[in-house]
Amino acid sequence: MEYENRSATREILDVCNQLQANFDPNKIDWTMDELYLKIFCDPNLNGNRLSFESFGEDMNWILSHGLISSNEGKLRLDEFAVNLLDKYFKDHREIIEK
């Protein structure tokens, strides 16, 4: 799945940014549900929530592009992955700055 339109790419970048912001060196293996709850079920978000289905699609794209890996069915959000997410975000952030 390739995201060619700007809004889909922006969403991917937003998810990359959220994943970086929620890095926890004490817990690096997450289920999709756990990550979604950690990122999008914050009561302070006031409507800035992504649907679980969209989040799953974005995570599949992120996985398929090697920005994070999975380990025994869990998503691995370790320091290496955070660095890859940061690089991807920095390399493409002009999309959200326009």
RAZITA-V507116 format. One record per residue. N is the residue number from 1. RES is the residue in three letters. SS is DSSP state (helix for helix, strand for strand, loop for the rest). OMEGA is omega as a letter, one per 20 degrees, with the letter a starting at -180 (none if undefined). NEAR is the number of other ideal C-beta (glycine too) atoms within 8 Angstrom. Layout:
<<N	RES	SS	OMEGA	NEAR> <N	RES	SS	OMEGA	NEAR>>
This chain:
<<1	MET	loop	r	6> <2	GLU	loop	r	3> <3	TYR	loop	a	9> <4	GLU	loop	a	5> <5	ASN	loop	a	6> <6	ARG	helix	a	7> <7	SER	helix	r	6> <8	ALA	helix	r	9> <9	THR	helix	r	12> <10	ARG	helix	r	10> <11	GLU	helix	r	12> <12	ILE	helix	r	12> <13	LEU	helix	r	14> <14	ASP	helix	r	10> <15	VAL	helix	r	14> <16	CYS	helix	a	13> <17	ASN	helix	r	10> <18	GLN	helix	r	10> <19	LEU	helix	r	16> <20	GLN	helix	a	11> <21	ALA	helix	a	6> <22	ASN	loop	r	10> <23	PHE	loop	r	9> <24	ASP	strand	a	7> <25	PRO	loop	r	5> <26	ASN	loop	r	3> <27	LYS	strand	a	5> <28	ILE	loop	r	8> <29	ASP	strand	a	9> <30	TRP	strand	r	11> <31	THR	loop	r	8> <32	MET	helix	r	10> <33	ASP	helix	a	6> <34	GLU	helix	r	8> <35	LEU	helix	a	15> <36	TYR	helix	r	11> <37	LEU	helix	a	8> <38	LYS	helix	a	8> <39	ILE	helix	a	12> <40	PHE	helix	r	10> <41	CYS	loop	r	8> <42	ASP	loop	a	6> <43	PRO	helix	r	4> <44	ASN	helix	a	4> <45	LEU	helix	r	8> <46	ASN	loop	r	4> <47	GLY	loop	r	4> <48	ASN	loop	a	4> <49	ARG	loop	r	7> <50	LEU	loop	r	10> <51	SER	loop	r	6> <52	PHE	helix	r	7> <53	GLU	helix	r	6> <54	SER	helix	r	9> <55	PHE	helix	r	15> <56	GLY	helix	r	9> <57	GLU	helix	r	9> <58	ASP	helix	r	12> <59	MET	helix	r	13> <60	ASN	helix	r	9> <61	TRP	helix	a	11> <62	ILE	helix	r	14> <63	LEU	helix	a	12> <64	SER	helix	r	7> <65	HIS	loop	r	7> <66	GLY	loop	a	7> <67	LEU	loop	r	10> <68	ILE	loop	r	14> <69	SER	strand	r	8> <70	SER	strand	a	9> <71	ASN	strand	r	7> <72	GLU	loop	r	5> <73	GLY	loop	r	5> <74	LYS	strand	r	9> <75	LEU	strand	a	13> <76	ARG	strand	r	11> <77	LEU	loop	a	14> <78	ASP	loop	a	7> <79	GLU	helix	r	7> <80	PHE	helix	r	6> <81	ALA	helix	r	13> <82	VAL	helix	r	12> <83	ASN	helix	r	8> <84	LEU	helix	r	11> <85	LEU	helix	r	15> <86	ASP	helix	r	9> <87	LYS	helix	r	8> <88	TYR	helix	r	12> <89	PHE	helix	a	12> <90	LYS	helix	a	7> <91	ASP	helix	a	6> <92	HIS	helix	a	9> <93	ARG	loop	r	9> <94	GLU	helix	r	6> <95	ILE	helix	a	10> <96	ILE	helix	r	8> <97	GLU	helix	a	5> <98	LYS	loop	none	5>>
